[in-house]
Amino acid sequence: MKRILWFKKGPTQPPAALNLTNEQHQQLLDHLTEIGLEIICEARGPVPLLTFGGRMMERLQTHKTHVLPLPQFADALKHIIRNMRHDQLRVMSPSEFVGVGYVYNAQDPETWPVRSR
């Protein structure tokens, strides 16, 4: 019965957007980049996007609050990494499916995802 009632409620409201200054926004991107590169360095290779998202949630301690499901969080990271155009931290995703892709260090060939021809 609870499952039926859950569908009637519909999706929950997204959290309110943060109003960050340009300096705060850059500090946030720098912090995410630093953590991301540490995760890739520890893995010593390309990191699947869902694994990367899970490790990022652990480092940011967001897994305790369950603010966003892992696939959506990982997909948000994919878009953030693409948009910030960092010279090291990159994401390769052959599709726009949620949670699909690899995160790697563009300056370290050991971490590049394998591309088929």
MIDOSE-1310 file (N, C-alpha, C; in nm, 2 decimals, decimal comma, always signed):
residues 117
mkri	+0,08/-0,12/+0,00/+0,00/+0,00/+0,00/+0,09/+0,13/+0,00; +0,20/+0,12/+0,07/+0,29/+0,24/+0,08/+0,34/+0,27/-0,06; +0,37/+0,17/-0,14/+0,42/+0,19/-0,28/+0,32/+0,27/-0,36; +0,20/+0,23/-0,35/+0,09/+0,30/-0,43/+0,08/+0,44/-0,39
lwfk	+0,09/+0,47/-0,26/+0,08/+0,61/-0,21/+0,20/+0,69/-0,25; +0,32/+0,62/-0,26/+0,44/+0,69/-0,30/+0,42/+0,75/-0,44; +0,36/+0,67/-0,53/+0,35/+0,72/-0,67/+0,25/+0,83/-0,67; +0,15/+0,84/-0,58/+0,06/+0,95/-0,59/+0,13/+1,08/-0,54
kgpt	+0,23/+1,07/-0,45/+0,29/+1,19/-0,40/+0,37/+1,26/-0,51; +0,43/+1,18/-0,60/+0,51/+1,23/-0,71/+0,65/+1,26/-0,66; +0,73/+1,32/-0,75/+0,87/+1,35/-0,71/+0,88/+1,46/-0,60; +0,98/+1,45/-0,53/+1,00/+1,56/-0,42/+1,06/+1,68/-0,49
qppa	+1,05/+1,79/-0,42/+1,10/+1,92/-0,47/+1,26/+1,92/-0,47; +1,32/+1,97/-0,57/+1,47/+1,97/-0,57/+1,51/+2,08/-0,46; +1,64/+2,06/-0,41/+1,68/+2,15/-0,31/+1,70/+2,29/-0,38; +1,69/+2,39/-0,30/+1,71/+2,53/-0,35/+1,85/+2,55/-0,40
alnl	+1,87/+2,63/-0,50/+2,00/+2,66/-0,56/+2,07/+2,75/-0,46; +2,20/+2,73/-0,46/+2,29/+2,81/-0,38/+2,33/+2,94/-0,45; +2,33/+3,05/-0,39/+2,38/+3,17/-0,45/+2,52/+3,19/-0,41; +2,61/+3,16/-0,50/+2,76/+3,17/-0,47/+2,82/+3,28/-0,54
tneq	+2,92/+3,35/-0,48/+2,99/+3,45/-0,55/+3,08/+3,38/-0,65; +3,14/+3,46/-0,74/+3,23/+3,40/-0,84/+3,35/+3,33/-0,77; +3,40/+3,39/-0,66/+3,51/+3,34/-0,58/+3,48/+3,21/-0,52; +3,36/+3,20/-0,46/+3,31/+3,08/-0,39/+3,29/+2,97/-0,50
hqql	+3,24/+3,01/-0,61/+3,22/+2,91/-0,72/+3,35/+2,85/-0,76; +3,45/+2,93/-0,78/+3,58/+2,89/-0,82/+3,65/+2,80/-0,71; +3,63/+2,84/-0,58/+3,68/+2,75/-0,47/+3,61/+2,62/-0,47; +3,48/+2,61/-0,50/+3,41/+2,49/-0,50/+3,46/+2,40/-0,62
ldhl	+3,48/+2,46/-0,74/+3,54/+2,38/-0,85/+3,68/+2,33/-0,82; +3,76/+2,42/-0,76/+3,90/+2,37/-0,72/+3,90/+2,26/-0,63; +3,81/+2,26/-0,53/+3,80/+2,16/-0,43/+3,75/+2,03/-0,49; +3,65/+2,03/-0,58/+3,60/+1,91/-0,65/+3,71/+1,86/-0,74
teig	+3,79/+1,94/-0,81/+3,90/+1,90/-0,89/+4,01/+1,83/-0,81; +4,04/+1,88/-0,70/+4,14/+1,83/-0,61/+4,10/+1,69/-0,56; +3,98/+1,68/-0,52/+3,92/+1,54/-0,47/+3,92/+1,45/-0,59; +3,87/+1,49/-0,70/+3,86/+1,41/-0,82/+3,99/+1,35/-0,87
leii	+4,10/+1,44/-0,87/+4,23/+1,39/-0,91/+4,29/+1,29/-0,81; +4,26/+1,31/-0,68/+4,30/+1,21/-0,58/+4,23/+1,08/-0,60; +4,11/+1,08/-0,63/+4,03/+0,95/-0,66/+4,09/+0,88/-0,78; +4,13/+0,95/-0,88/+4,18/+0,89/-1,00/+4,32/+0,84/-0,97
cear	+4,40/+0,91/-0,90/+4,54/+0,87/-0,86/+4,53/+0,74/-0,78; +4,44/+0,73/-0,69/+4,42/+0,61/-0,60/+4,39/+0,49/-0,69; +4,30/+0,51/-0,79/+4,26/+0,40/-0,87/+4,36/+0,36/-0,98; +4,45/+0,45/-1,01/+4,56/+0,43/-1,11/+4,50/+0,39/-1,24
gpvp	+4,40/+0,45/-1,28/+4,34/+0,42/-1,41/+4,21/+0,50/-1,42; +4,14/+0,48/-1,53/+4,01/+0,55/-1,55/+3,91/+0,50/-1,44; +3,83/+0,59/-1,39/+3,73/+0,55/-1,29/+3,59/+0,56/-1,35; +3,51/+0,44/-1,34/+3,38/+0,45/-1,39/+3,30/+0,56/-1,32
lltf	+3,21/+0,63/-1,39/+3,14/+0,74/-1,34/+3,07/+0,71/-1,21; +3,00/+0,60/-1,20/+2,92/+0,57/-1,08/+3,01/+0,55/-0,96; +3,13/+0,48/-0,98/+3,23/+0,46/-0,88/+3,28/+0,59/-0,83; +3,31/+0,68/-0,93/+3,37/+0,81/-0,90/+3,27/+0,89/-0,82
ggrm	+3,14/+0,89/-0,86/+3,04/+0,96/-0,79/+3,02/+0,91/-0,64; +3,03/+0,78/-0,62/+3,02/+0,72/-0,49/+3,14/+0,76/-0,40; +3,26/+0,76/-0,46/+3,37/+0,80/-0,38/+3,37/+0,95/-0,35; +3,32/+1,03/-0,45/+3,31/+1,17/-0,42/+3,20/+1,20/-0,31
merl	+3,09/+1,12/-0,31/+2,99/+1,14/-0,21/+3,05/+1,11/-0,07; +3,14/+1,00/-0,06/+3,20/+0,96/+0,06/+3,30/+1,08/+0,11; +3,37/+1,13/+0,02/+3,47/+1,24/+0,05/+3,39/+1,36/+0,10; +3,28/+1,39/+0,03/+3,21/+1,51/+0,07/+3,11/+1,49/+0,18
qthk	+3,10/+1,36/+0,22/+3,01/+1,31/+0,33/+2,86/+1,34/+0,30; +2,83/+1,34/+0,17/+2,69/+1,36/+0,13/+2,61/+1,23/+0,14; +2,68/+1,11/+0,15/+2,61/+0,98/+0,16/+2,53/+0,97/+0,29; +2,57/+1,05/+0,39/+2,50/+1,05/+0,52/+2,37/+1,12/+0,51
thvl	+2,35/+1,21/+0,42/+2,23/+1,29/+0,42/+2,14/+1,24/+0,31; +2,19/+1,16/+0,21/+2,11/+1,10/+0,10/+2,03/+1,21/+0,03; +2,10/+1,32/+0,00/+2,03/+1,43/-0,07/+1,99/+1,39/-0,21; +2,07/+1,32/-0,28/+2,05/+1,29/-0,42/+2,09/+1,14/-0,45
plpq	+2,01/+1,07/-0,52/+2,06/+0,93/-0,56/+2,19/+0,93/-0,63; +2,27/+0,82/-0,62/+2,40/+0,82/-0,68/+2,40/+0,84/-0,83; +2,31/+0,77/-0,91/+2,32/+0,80/-1,05/+2,30/+0,94/-1,09; +2,21/+1,01/-1,03/+2,18/+1,15/-1,06/+2,30/+1,24/-1,01
fada	+2,36/+1,21/-0,90/+2,48/+1,28/-0,85/+2,59/+1,26/-0,94; +2,62/+1,14/-0,99/+2,73/+1,11/-1,08/+2,70/+1,18/-1,21; +2,58/+1,19/-1,26/+2,55/+1,26/-1,38/+2,57/+1,41/-1,37; +2,54/+1,46/-1,25/+2,56/+1,60/-1,23/+2,71/+1,63/-1,23
lkhi	+2,79/+1,54/-1,17/+2,94/+1,56/-1,18/+2,99/+1,55/-1,32; +2,93/+1,46/-1,40/+2,97/+1,45/-1,54/+2,95/+1,59/-1,61; +2,84/+1,65/-1,59/+2,82/+1,78/-1,65/+2,91/+1,89/-1,60; +2,93/+1,89/-1,47/+3,02/+1,99/-1,41/+3,16/+1,98/-1,46
irnm	+3,21/+1,85/-1,47/+3,35/+1,83/-1,51/+3,36/+1,87/-1,66; +3,26/+1,84/-1,74/+3,26/+1,88/-1,88/+3,26/+2,03/-1,89; +3,18/+2,10/-1,82/+3,17/+2,25/-1,83/+3,28/+2,32/-1,78; +3,36/+2,27/-1,68/+3,47/+2,35/-1,62/+3,59/+2,34/-1,71
rhdq	+3,60/+2,25/-1,80/+3,71/+2,24/-1,90/+3,85/+2,25/-1,83; +3,87/+2,17/-1,73/+3,99/+2,16/-1,66/+4,10/+2,10/-1,75; +4,23/+2,13/-1,73/+4,33/+2,08/-1,81/+4,37/+1,93/-1,77; +4,33/+1,89/-1,65/+4,36/+1,75/-1,61/+4,24/+1,67/-1,60
lrvm	+4,14/+1,71/-1,51/+4,02/+1,63/-1,48/+3,93/+1,63/-1,60; +3,90/+1,51/-1,66/+3,81/+1,50/-1,77/+3,72/+1,38/-1,76; +3,61/+1,39/-1,83/+3,52/+1,28/-1,84/+3,49/+1,24/-1,98; +3,49/+1,11/-2,00/+3,45/+1,05/-2,13/+3,33/+0,98/-2,12
spse	+3,23/+1,01/-2,20/+3,10/+0,94/-2,19/+3,05/+0,93/-2,34; +3,03/+0,80/-2,38/+2,99/+0,78/-2,52/+2,84/+0,81/-2,54; +2,77/+0,83/-2,43/+2,62/+0,86/-2,44/+2,58/+0,96/-2,33; +2,46/+1,00/-2,34/+2,40/+1,09/-2,24/+2,32/+1,01/-2,14
fvgv	+2,34/+0,88/-2,13/+2,27/+0,80/-2,03/+2,32/+0,84/-1,89; +2,23/+0,84/-1,80/+2,26/+0,88/-1,66/+2,36/+0,78/-1,60; +2,47/+0,83/-1,55/+2,57/+0,75/-1,48/+2,67/+0,67/-1,57; +2,67/+0,70/-1,70/+2,76/+0,63/-1,80/+2,88/+0,72/-1,83
gyvy	+2,99/+0,66/-1,81/+3,12/+0,73/-1,85/+3,23/+0,69/-1,76; +3,35/+0,75/-1,79/+3,47/+0,73/-1,71/+3,53/+0,87/-1,68; +3,59/+0,88/-1,57/+3,66/+1,01/-1,53/+3,81/+0,97/-1,53; +3,89/+1,06/-1,59/+4,03/+1,03/-1,60/+4,12/+1,16/-1,59
naqd	+4,25/+1,15/-1,59/+4,34/+1,26/-1,59/+4,39/+1,27/-1,73; +4,36/+1,38/-1,79/+4,40/+1,40/-1,93/+4,55/+1,41/-1,95; +4,63/+1,44/-1,85/+4,77/+1,45/-1,86/+4,85/+1,33/-1,82; +4,77/+1,22/-1,79/+4,83/+1,09/-1,75/+4,78/+0,98/-1,84
petw	+4,85/+0,94/-1,94/+4,80/+0,84/-2,03/+4,76/+0,71/-1,96; +4,82/+0,68/-1,85/+4,79/+0,56/-1,77/+4,64/+0,56/-1,73; +4,58/+0,67/-1,72/+4,44/+0,68/-1,67/+4,34/+0,70/-1,78; +4,39/+0,70/-1,90/+4,29/+0,72/-2,02/+4,21/+0,60/-2,04
pvrs	+4,08/+0,62/-2,06/+3,99/+0,51/-2,09/+4,03/+0,45/-2,23; +4,01/+0,32/-2,25/+4,04/+0,26/-2,38/+3,93/+0,29/-2,47; +3,97/+0,34/-2,59/+3,87/+0,37/-2,69/+3,88/+0,26/-2,80; +3,76/+0,21/-2,84/+3,76/+0,11/-2,95/+3,75/+0,18/-3,08
r	+3,80/+0,13/-3,19/+3,80/+0,19/-3,32/+3,69/+0,14/-3,40
